[in-house]
Amino acid sequence: MDEKSIRSFSLATLLKINPLQEGDLCYDGCVIANRVLSKEEKTVDLFRYPSRIDAFGIAFCSKGSITVKADLTPYVIGERTMFVYPGGAILQVVSEQEAEMQLILCEEEFVNRVNIDLKLLSRLFLAVRENPCLPLDKEEWTEISRALEELFEEGRARREDAISVEIMRMLFRTTAYRVCRVIDRRIERQSGGGPVSRNRNDEHFKAFIDSLSANYIRERSVGFYADLLHLTPKYLTTVIRLTTGRTAAEWIDDYVVLEAKNLLKYSTMSIQEIAYALNFPNQSFFGKYFKNHTGLTPSAYRAGK
């Protein structure tokens, strides 16, 4: 990908460019910050251009609003709204009123270190990928706000004894699971049913997404991913549909098309170069695939028609 247009940041790199401010909490691979966002705020300037962050992210808006694009789709993060960022998506700030935000960014290693269920977190974040703005009711907002304040209070005390370290881990886990509960409720409402079984199917889905994230540039066959997971293509498709409401093929196409859109919009690569980068045999085959899934030719999409 053309990194002249799309920048990628690790959490450590992000902190070097945009250092912590007074009152921010940085703990072992996780940052929690309060921000009043405006045109003068450096955090906003940093994301005026398309960027990727290699971390899970959550933003809570307590006042005002900010409009962002996540993987080309605009979202308005309004008052008492939670915005979920699964990591790796292309993020860009479009516009903002003055907004008061609480921001959390944490690395995957941090999630593992504090014993948060990474499979559950990944599944829930991916499940709201197409609608990551979640308005919170009064009870949900109060519950999460209280959890964040407890984290800030304990973190600012900077106690480093063994018991205090465990208290911080517990508070991080509690906050994470409160967020997961909110997302889980939204999924249940959208599905119109009760809680979905979260055991073996979840493991298959997490393994599928891990494999897909690593291989979608080269492989678009359901059979390829089924072989990696030692499953039949039919069984993999059934499991993914039961877990997410979408088929394995739809997930694969979504990853490929989204990468193609990002390259067309943000990179300086020619359409032929994009076709080869995404492992299509030629530009014509890529064009037919792209139009079949978007209704537009690559040229028309790039031109913004």
C-alpha positions in Angstrom: 0.0 0.0 0.0 1.2 3.6 -0.7 2.3 4.7 2.7 2.7 8.3 1.4 -1.0 8.5 1.6 -2.0 6.0 4.3 0.1 6.1 7.4 0.2 3.2 9.9 0.9 3.8 13.6 1.7 1.5 16.4 0.6 2.8 19.8 4.2 3.5 20.7 4.7 5.5 17.5 1.4 7.4 18.0 2.6 8.4 21.5 5.9 9.7 20.1 4.1 11.9 17.6 1.4 13.0 19.9 2.7 12.7 23.5 0.5 12.2 26.6 -1.1 15.2 28.2 -1.6 15.9 31.8 -4.1 13.6 33.3 -3.7 10.9 30.6 -3.2 7.3 31.8 -0.7 5.1 30.1 -0.5 1.5 31.5 1.5 -1.4 30.0 0.3 -1.1 26.4 -3.0 0.8 27.0 -3.7 4.6 26.9 -6.8 6.3 28.4 -7.2 10.0 27.7 -9.7 12.8 28.2 -9.7 15.3 25.3 -11.6 18.4 24.4 -11.4 18.2 20.6 -11.3 21.3 18.5 -9.5 22.6 15.4 -6.5 23.4 17.6 -6.2 20.0 19.1 -3.2 18.1 17.8 -4.9 14.7 18.0 -7.4 15.9 15.4 -4.7 17.2 13.1 -2.9 13.9 13.2 -6.0 12.2 11.7 -6.9 14.7 9.1 -5.3 12.3 6.6 -6.1 8.6 6.3 -4.3 6.6 9.0 -4.3 3.1 10.4 -3.7 2.3 14.1 -2.5 -1.1 15.2 -4.6 -1.2 18.4 -8.1 -1.7 19.6 -9.9 1.6 20.2 -13.0 2.9 21.9 -14.1 6.5 22.0 -16.9 7.9 24.2 -18.4 11.3 23.4 -19.8 13.2 26.4 -20.4 16.5 24.7 -20.6 17.9 21.1 -19.8 15.7 18.1 -17.1 14.6 15.7 -17.4 13.1 12.2 -14.9 10.5 11.2 -14.5 8.1 8.3 -13.6 4.5 9.1 -12.8 2.5 6.0 -14.4 5.1 3.8 -17.7 5.2 5.6 -18.6 8.4 7.5 -19.9 8.2 11.1 -21.1 11.0 13.4 -20.0 10.3 17.0 -22.5 12.3 18.9 -23.2 13.0 22.6 -23.4 9.8 24.8 -22.2 7.6 21.9 -19.6 4.9 21.9 -17.4 4.4 18.8 -15.7 1.1 18.4 -12.5 0.8 16.4 -11.4 -2.8 15.8 -7.8 -2.0 14.8 -6.4 -1.8 11.3 -9.3 0.2 9.8 -8.4 3.4 8.0 -9.4 6.3 10.1 -9.8 9.9 9.2 -11.3 12.9 10.9 -13.7 14.7 8.6 -15.2 17.5 10.8 -15.9 18.4 14.4 -17.7 20.8 16.7 -16.0 21.2 20.0 -16.3 17.7 21.5 -15.4 16.2 24.9 -14.2 12.7 24.5 -12.8 9.8 26.5 -10.4 7.7 24.4 -9.1 4.2 25.0 -6.4 2.5 22.8 -4.9 -0.8 23.7 -2.5 -3.2 22.1 -3.4 -6.9 21.6 -0.6 -7.9 23.9 -2.1 -5.7 26.6 -5.5 -7.5 26.2 -3.7 -10.8 26.7 -1.6 -9.6 29.7 -4.7 -8.5 31.7 -6.5 -11.7 30.9 -9.4 -10.2 28.8 -10.9 -12.8 26.5 -9.3 -11.8 23.1 -11.6 -14.1 21.1 -14.7 -12.5 22.6 -13.4 -9.0 22.2 -12.4 -9.6 18.6 -15.7 -11.2 17.7 -17.8 -8.4 19.2 -15.7 -5.6 17.7 -15.9 -7.3 14.3 -19.7 -7.8 14.6 -20.2 -4.1 14.8 -17.7 -3.2 12.2 -20.4 -2.1 9.8 -22.1 0.1 12.4 -19.5 1.0 15.0 -21.4 4.0 16.5 -23.4 2.8 19.4 -25.7 5.3 21.2 -25.8 4.5 24.9 -28.9 4.7 27.1 -28.6 6.5 30.5 -27.9 3.4 32.4 -25.2 2.2 30.1 -23.5 5.6 29.9 -23.5 6.0 33.7 -22.1 2.5 34.2 -19.2 2.9 31.7 -18.5 6.5 32.9 -18.2 5.2 36.4 -15.8 2.5 35.3 -13.6 4.9 33.5 -13.5 7.3 36.4 -12.4 4.5 38.7 -9.6 3.7 36.3 -8.5 7.3 36.2 -8.5 7.6 40.0 -6.6 4.5 40.6 -4.1 5.2 37.7 -3.4 8.7 38.8 -2.4 7.5 42.3 0.5 5.7 40.6 0.8 3.0 43.3 3.2 0.2 42.2 2.8 -2.4 44.8 1.6 -5.9 43.8 -1.9 -5.5 45.1 -2.4 -2.1 43.3 -1.2 -3.6 40.1 -3.9 -6.3 40.4 -6.5 -3.7 41.2 -5.6 -1.9 37.9 -5.8 -5.1 36.0 -9.2 -5.8 37.5 -10.5 -2.3 36.7 -9.3 -2.7 33.1 -11.0 -6.0 32.8 -14.2 -4.6 34.3 -14.3 -1.7 31.9 -13.6 -4.0 28.9 -16.4 -6.4 29.8 -18.9 -3.5 30.4 -18.1 -2.4 26.9 -18.5 -6.0 25.6 -21.9 -6.3 27.3 -23.1 -3.1 25.6 -22.0 -4.5 22.2 -23.4 -7.9 22.9 -26.8 -6.5 23.7 -26.9 -4.6 20.4 -26.0 -7.8 18.5 -28.8 -9.7 20.3 -31.3 -7.0 19.5 -30.3 -7.0 15.8 -30.5 -10.8 15.6 -33.9 -10.8 17.3 -32.9 -13.8 19.4 -31.2 -14.7 22.6 -27.5 -15.1 23.4 -25.7 -17.0 20.7 -23.6 -20.0 21.6 -20.0 -18.8 22.3 -17.7 -21.7 22.5 -16.4 -23.8 19.6 -18.1 -21.6 16.9 -16.4 -18.5 18.3 -13.0 -20.3 18.2 -13.6 -21.2 14.6 -14.6 -17.6 13.7 -11.6 -16.1 15.5 -9.3 -18.6 13.7 -11.0 -17.8 10.4 -10.6 -14.0 10.8 -6.9 -14.4 11.9 -6.3 -16.5 8.7 -8.3 -14.1 6.5 -6.4 -11.0 7.8 -3.1 -12.7 7.0 -4.0 -14.1 3.6 -6.9 -12.2 1.9 -4.4 -10.4 -0.4 -3.4 -13.8 -1.9 -6.4 -16.1 -1.3 -10.1 -15.7 -2.0 -11.2 -19.3 -1.8 -13.4 -20.6 1.1 -11.7 -23.9 0.5 -8.3 -22.5 1.3 -9.5 -21.2 4.7 -11.4 -24.3 5.5 -8.3 -26.4 4.8 -6.3 -24.1 7.2 -8.9 -24.7 9.9 -9.2 -28.5 9.1 -12.9 -28.0 8.3 -15.0 -28.7 5.2 -16.0 -25.5 3.2 -19.7 -26.3 3.9 -19.1 -26.6 7.7 -17.0 -23.4 7.8 -19.7 -21.5 5.9 -22.4 -22.7 8.3 -20.3 -21.8 11.4 -19.5 -18.3 10.2 -23.1 -17.7 9.2 -24.4 -18.8 12.6 -21.8 -16.7 14.4 -22.0 -13.5 12.4 -25.1 -13.7 10.1 -22.8 -13.6 7.1 -21.1 -16.3 5.0 -17.4 -17.0 4.9 -17.4 -16.0 1.2 -19.0 -12.6 2.1 -16.3 -12.0 4.7 -13.6 -12.8 2.2 -15.1 -10.5 -0.5 -15.6 -7.7 2.1 -11.9 -7.7 3.0 -10.8 -7.8 -0.6 -13.2 -5.1 -1.8 -12.4 -2.8 1.1 -8.7 -3.1 0.4 -9.3 -2.4 -3.3 -11.4 0.7 -2.4 -8.8 2.0 -0.1 -6.1 1.5 -2.7 -8.2 3.2 -5.4 -9.0 6.2 -3.1 -5.8 6.7 -1.2 -2.9 5.2 -3.1 -1.1 6.4 -6.3 -1.0 2.8 -7.7 -2.4 2.2 -11.2 -5.5 0.0 -11.5 -3.3 -2.7 -13.1 -0.8 -2.5 -10.2 -3.7 -2.8 -7.7 -5.0 -5.8 -9.6 -1.6 -7.5 -9.3 -1.2 -6.4 -5.7 -4.5 -8.2 -4.8 -3.4 -11.3 -6.7 -5.8 -11.0 -9.6 -4.5 -12.6 -12.9 -5.1 -9.3 -14.8 -6.8 -5.9 -14.7 -9.8 -7.2 -16.6 -10.6 -9.9 -14.1 -10.1 -7.5 -11.2 -12.5 -5.0 -12.9 -15.2 -7.6 -13.3 -14.8 -8.7 -9.7 -14.9 -5.1 -8.4 -17.9 -4.1 -10.4 -19.8 -7.3 -9.4 -19.4 -6.3 -5.8 -19.8 -2.5 -6.0 -21.7 -1.8 -9.1 -18.9 0.5 -10.3 -15.8 -0.1 -12.4 -12.5 0.6 -10.6 -12.0 3.7 -12.7 -15.4 5.1 -11.9 -14.9 4.4 -8.2 -11.6 6.2 -8.2 -13.1 9.2 -10.0 -15.8 9.4 -7.3 -18.7 8.8 -9.7 
